[in-house]
Amino acid sequence: MVLEEETKIVQSRNAHTQYIVIPAVMVRDSQYPFKADERVRITIDPYRKMMVIRSVEEPTIEISPKGIFIKGKKIEVVER
């Protein structure tokens, strides 16, 4: 089951900072993956008006003309 709720973005009065309000019904769900004070990475796709929030601890693989970059604690490279 995918967790989905409508929410809002709140603008700080004293800064350019914005906050995303995460409804309690999502946070209390057993499938909700984040804990309080956990560091997250936010990626914005401006063309699709989409925001992806993921754990900083999540391993990532980036492929570019410069090479393959692997970031994360849970990745083990084994040569055969």
Secondary structure, 3 states (H helix, E strand, C coil): CCCCCCCCEEECCCCCCEEECCCHHHHCCCCCCCCCCCCEEEEEECCCCEEEEEECCCCEEEEECCEEEEECCCCCCCCC
